[in-house]
Amino acid sequence: MSVEQDLRDRGGDSCELCGSKKGLTIFVVAPKDDKNANNCVMTCETCNDQLTNPEKIDTNHWRCLNDSIWAEANAVKVVAWRTLTHLKGEGWPADLLDMMYMDQETEEWAKGNIEEANPNAIVHRDSNGVILEHGDSVVLIKDLPVKGSSMIAKRGTPVRNIRLDLDNERYIEGKVEGQTIVIITEYVKKT
């Protein structure tokens, strides 16, 4: 049996990500390069186009991953995890990521080569160099005056459920004393 037929059988002759039956094609999940069913996903033309051209991504299209995160095929889970991670700043993808389960080997595959695959990606790091992600909790390591206010955010103040500035790796947003403020990443430590 061919790889294509294996994938068509596994996905019910439809895209394993969104369920469409239009323009099905094989997508090899990096960093795997051998074309066997365990390392590939059957995708429709829309999913394949957005996976291979990230600038064309339509956030609403990927709401279909609500079902795909439960797939038995590890390659499907890896593509779903990477896509949701890329879209995490939208809010709803972070909720799906929280529900998702992958064994350690699959998780390493999903996280592998992410920075190498997109060397221009913005990566937020705390004062210790730990990568910050949308929804993380941090603690302030310095008293910070809040611009436009008389408030001073005290050292040791916890900031939960942070949001990342998608345009600048130095900035995150979070609520301190009920007020949303912008915080420079070098003044926080991930908890």
Residue pairs with C-beta under 8 A, 6 or more apart in sequence:
3 26
3 35
3 36
3 37
3 40
4 26
4 42
6 37
7 16
7 26
7 37
7 40
7 41
7 42
8 24
8 42
10 16
10 37
10 42
10 73
11 42
13 21
13 24
14 20
14 21
14 24
14 42
14 44
15 21
15 24
15 42
15 43
15 44
15 47
16 41
16 42
16 43
16 68
16 71
16 73
16 76
17 41
17 43
17 44
17 47
17 64
17 65
17 68
17 76
17 79
17 80
18 44
18 46
18 47
18 61
18 64
18 68
19 64
19 67
20 44
20 46
20 47
21 44
22 44
22 45
22 46
23 44
23 45
23 46
23 48
24 42
24 43
24 44
25 42
25 43
25 44
25 45
25 48
26 35
26 40
26 41
26 42
26 43
27 40
27 41
27 42
27 43
27 47
27 48
27 51
27 52
27 79
28 35
28 39
28 40
29 39
29 40
29 41
29 75
29 78
29 79
29 109
30 113
30 117
31 112
31 113
32 39
32 75
32 109
33 39
38 73
38 74
38 75
39 75
40 75
41 73
41 75
41 76
41 79
43 51
46 61
47 61
49 56
50 56
50 57
50 58
50 61
50 62
51 79
51 83
54 86
54 118
57 86
57 87
59 87
59 90
62 83
62 84
62 87
62 93
63 92
65 80
65 83
65 84
65 93
65 96
66 96
68 76
68 77
68 79
68 80
69 77
69 80
69 81
69 84
69 96
69 99
69 100
71 77
71 80
74 102
74 106
74 109
77 100
77 102
77 106
77 110
78 102
78 106
78 109
78 110
80 100
81 97
81 100
81 102
81 107
81 110
82 110
82 114
83 93
84 93
84 94
84 96
84 97
84 100
85 93
85 97
85 114
87 93
88 94
88 97
88 133
88 134
88 135
88 164
89 134
89 163
89 164
89 166
94 134
94 135
98 135
102 110
114 121
115 121
115 123
122 164
122 166
122 167
122 168
122 169
123 131
123 169
124 131
124 132
124 133
124 164
124 165
124 169
124 170
124 172
124 185
125 131
125 132
125 169
125 185
126 132
126 138
126 185
126 186
126 188
126 189
126 190
127 141
127 185
127 186
127 187
127 188
127 189
128 189
128 190
130 189
130 190
132 138
132 162
132 164
132 172
132 185
132 188
132 190
133 164
134 162
134 163
134 164
135 161
135 162
136 161
136 162
136 190
137 158
137 159
137 160
137 161
137 162
137 190
137 191
138 158
138 159
138 162
138 172
138 174
138 183
138 188
138 189
138 190
138 191
139 156
139 157
139 158
139 159
139 188
139 189
139 191
140 153
140 154
140 155
140 156
140 157
140 159
140 176
140 183
140 187
140 188
141 155
141 187
141 188
141 189
142 155
142 187
143 152
143 153
143 154
143 155
144 152
144 153
144 183
144 187
145 151
145 152
145 153
146 152
146 153
146 176
146 179
146 181
149 179
151 176
151 177
151 179
153 176
153 177
153 181
153 183
157 176
158 191
159 174
159 175
159 176
159 183
159 188
160 174
160 175
161 174
161 175
162 172
162 173
162 174
162 183
163 172
163 173
163 174
164 172
164 173
165 171
165 172
165 173
165 182
169 185
170 184
170 185
170 186
171 182
171 183
171 184
171 185
172 182
172 183
172 185
172 188
173 180
173 181
173 182
173 183
174 180
174 181
174 183
175 181
